[in-house]
Amino acid sequence: MEKKEHGRALPVPPQISDATLRDSAHMAGVEFGPRDAAAIADLLVRTGVALVEVGMVAGPDSKDADLVLATHEAVGPERSMTLVVVRDRQQVATALDEAERLGVRHIMYSIPTSEQHAKLKLGSPSAKFLQALARSAISQAKDRGFHVTFSGEDAARTPAERLVPYVTAGFDAGADRFRLAETVAYLSPWQMQDVIADLTAIDGSEIEIHSHNMLGMAVANSLAAVRAGAKWISATVGGIGERGGNAPLAELLTSLRVIHGDTRFDLTHLTELSRLALKGAGLGEAFQSGPTTPHSFAYELPGQLSHPEAYETLPAELVGNSRELLVRTRLTTALVKWALNDSGVLVDVDAFTPWLIERQESSGAPLLDRDAIRKAAVEFQAA
């Protein structure tokens, strides 16, 4: 018999994927260790989460390899998924080699779909090129036996006339699931419902929603997506994550319980999960989402710092906040160059960057902002 929700029919109950060990682990300055990854993954599965998203692989000796292996050890590779960024055919082949080496079975392709993100990251805003790239990457992975979820990075700002053909092409190439990434919080719940309805109308489609919480609507948008036929929701423990955070797992699961009468999940693990994840992330005992916290506009990728308009729902200055670099060990020469730009500090960046990385590793990886990197450069000059 069909369950009722506040007098209305309940859609098919969604499966939950959790991105704490991927999206949140790539939040500026946040780096989980293998022990944290194993404990978090175990609790997530015991709670009833279907899939644990962990790390990113790009090539040999991926930095997240230990996180991926620890998660596999804790819950098995069949219960985990790992991200692969898509840029070109050879890069994808190299990343898939590494995924195979690590025993990954389920990959999630990150592919920019909006004209702005495609031009920035792929060098072309062409919709035809985007579709061809997705078809090629998906075919490569399916030929190797991977389960494939492909995303639309910045899909919430991608017009339907561009997004629907892209998603259709991905499923035609053999993809198992599509994730709509609300990379930049942008839609209201009723707008989200319309966007998802266009995608669930595609023959053979299986849709997942991944929302960010800059506007405080990530849970509402996720539930609206389910109303429109989405079968998966992506969340994070405590809602931690970049750009205002993600859909918070506890609020999502309790909403499903209260609003939809969904009793599939063991909610008794949620408080322990939040404490463990927040401690591992170095965020104390609480994480606040939205546009006013120190982490709201913090980045550790030079592309995000150089092109903030591509990642921000609204400019930091509009709410009296400021944009900042926060990093621990993910230091690159490009990031260091950005930090030293207009500082008056002249240093050999190619020599300084490995020196700073070594110092970070030996000192326990304290959190660095732009001023701390500039101060370290002066110390390097004097050494």
CORVENBEL-V811426 format. One record per pair of residues at least 12 apart in sequence whose C-alpha atoms are under 6 Angstrom apart, sorted by the first residue. I is the first residue (numbers start at 1). J is the second residue. D is the distance in Angstrom with one decimal. If there is no record, write none. Layout:
i=I j=J d=D
i=I j=J d=D
This chain:
i=5 j=260 d=5.0
i=14 j=231 d=4.7
i=14 j=232 d=5.0
i=15 j=232 d=4.7
i=16 j=49 d=5.2
i=16 j=50 d=5.6
i=16 j=232 d=5.7
i=16 j=233 d=5.0
i=16 j=234 d=6.0
i=17 j=50 d=5.8
i=17 j=51 d=4.6
i=17 j=52 d=5.8
i=17 j=234 d=4.8
i=18 j=52 d=5.1
i=18 j=53 d=5.8
i=18 j=234 d=5.5
i=18 j=235 d=4.9
i=18 j=236 d=5.3
i=19 j=53 d=4.8
i=19 j=235 d=6.0
i=19 j=236 d=5.3
i=20 j=236 d=4.6
i=20 j=237 d=5.9
i=21 j=54 d=4.6
i=22 j=53 d=5.9
i=22 j=54 d=4.6
i=22 j=55 d=4.5
i=24 j=240 d=5.8
i=24 j=241 d=4.2
i=27 j=241 d=5.4
i=27 j=242 d=4.7
i=28 j=298 d=5.9
i=28 j=299 d=4.9
i=28 j=300 d=5.0
i=28 j=326 d=5.3
i=28 j=327 d=5.8
i=29 j=326 d=5.1
i=29 j=327 d=4.2
i=29 j=328 d=5.3
i=30 j=281 d=5.2
i=32 j=280 d=5.8
i=34 j=66 d=6.0
i=34 j=67 d=4.9
i=34 j=70 d=5.4
i=38 j=70 d=5.4
i=38 j=71 d=5.0
i=38 j=74 d=5.2
i=42 j=74 d=5.9
i=47 j=265 d=5.6
i=47 j=266 d=4.7
i=48 j=265 d=5.1
i=51 j=79 d=5.0
i=51 j=80 d=5.2
i=52 j=80 d=4.5
i=53 j=80 d=5.5
i=53 j=81 d=4.6
i=53 j=82 d=5.7
i=54 j=68 d=5.9
i=54 j=82 d=5.2
i=55 j=82 d=5.6
i=56 j=82 d=5.7
i=56 j=83 d=4.6
i=56 j=84 d=5.8
i=57 j=84 d=5.7
i=57 j=95 d=5.9
i=58 j=95 d=4.4
i=59 j=94 d=5.4
i=59 j=95 d=4.6
i=59 j=98 d=5.5
i=60 j=98 d=5.7
i=77 j=104 d=6.0
i=81 j=106 d=4.8
i=81 j=107 d=5.3
i=82 j=107 d=4.9
i=82 j=108 d=6.0
i=83 j=107 d=5.7
i=83 j=108 d=4.6
i=83 j=109 d=5.9
i=84 j=109 d=5.0
i=85 j=109 d=5.8
i=85 j=110 d=4.8
i=86 j=110 d=6.0
i=86 j=111 d=5.6
i=105 j=146 d=5.3
i=106 j=146 d=5.6
i=106 j=147 d=4.6
i=107 j=148 d=5.3
i=108 j=149 d=4.6
i=108 j=150 d=5.5
i=109 j=150 d=4.6
i=109 j=151 d=5.9
i=110 j=151 d=5.2
i=111 j=151 d=5.9
i=111 j=152 d=5.7
i=111 j=153 d=5.6
i=112 j=152 d=5.8
i=112 j=153 d=4.3
i=113 j=152 d=5.3
i=113 j=153 d=5.7
i=113 j=155 d=5.8
i=114 j=154 d=5.8
i=114 j=158 d=4.7
i=131 j=166 d=5.3
i=135 j=170 d=5.7
i=135 j=173 d=5.3
i=148 j=175 d=5.3
i=148 j=176 d=5.4
i=149 j=176 d=5.8
i=149 j=177 d=4.6
i=149 j=178 d=5.5
i=150 j=178 d=5.0
i=151 j=178 d=5.6
i=151 j=179 d=4.5
i=151 j=180 d=5.9
i=152 j=180 d=5.3
i=152 j=181 d=5.7
i=153 j=181 d=5.3
i=154 j=181 d=5.9
i=154 j=182 d=5.8
i=154 j=183 d=4.8
i=155 j=180 d=5.8
i=155 j=181 d=5.6
i=156 j=182 d=4.9
i=177 j=206 d=4.9
i=177 j=207 d=5.9
i=178 j=207 d=5.0
i=179 j=207 d=5.9
i=179 j=208 d=4.4
i=179 j=209 d=5.6
i=180 j=209 d=5.1
i=181 j=210 d=4.8
i=182 j=210 d=6.0
i=182 j=211 d=4.7
i=184 j=311 d=5.8
i=184 j=312 d=6.0
i=184 j=313 d=5.4
i=185 j=212 d=5.5
i=185 j=214 d=5.9
i=185 j=313 d=5.8
i=189 j=220 d=5.9
i=189 j=221 d=4.5
i=189 j=224 d=5.5
i=193 j=224 d=5.3
i=193 j=225 d=5.2
i=193 j=228 d=5.3
i=196 j=225 d=5.8
i=196 j=228 d=5.9
i=197 j=228 d=5.1
i=200 j=229 d=5.9
i=207 j=230 d=4.8
i=207 j=231 d=5.8
i=208 j=230 d=5.6
i=208 j=232 d=4.3
i=208 j=233 d=5.5
i=209 j=233 d=5.1
i=210 j=234 d=4.9
i=211 j=246 d=5.9
i=211 j=247 d=6.0
i=212 j=245 d=5.6
i=212 j=246 d=4.2
i=213 j=244 d=5.2
i=213 j=245 d=5.1
i=213 j=246 d=5.1
i=214 j=244 d=4.1
i=214 j=290 d=4.2
i=214 j=291 d=5.7
i=218 j=247 d=4.7
i=219 j=247 d=5.3
i=219 j=252 d=5.8
i=235 j=247 d=4.8
i=235 j=248 d=5.7
i=235 j=249 d=5.3
i=236 j=248 d=5.4
i=236 j=249 d=5.4
i=237 j=249 d=5.1
i=237 j=274 d=5.8
i=238 j=274 d=5.4
i=243 j=296 d=5.3
i=244 j=289 d=4.9
i=244 j=290 d=4.5
i=244 j=291 d=5.9
i=244 j=296 d=4.9
i=245 j=289 d=5.3
i=297 j=323 d=5.0
i=298 j=323 d=5.9
i=298 j=324 d=4.8
i=298 j=325 d=5.5
i=299 j=325 d=5.1
i=299 j=326 d=6.0
i=300 j=325 d=5.7
i=300 j=326 d=5.7
i=300 j=327 d=5.5
i=302 j=335 d=5.1
i=325 j=369 d=5.2
i=325 j=370 d=5.7
i=326 j=368 d=5.5
i=326 j=369 d=4.8
i=327 j=367 d=5.8
i=327 j=368 d=5.3
i=328 j=365 d=5.3
i=328 j=367 d=5.1
i=333 j=353 d=6.0
i=339 j=370 d=5.2
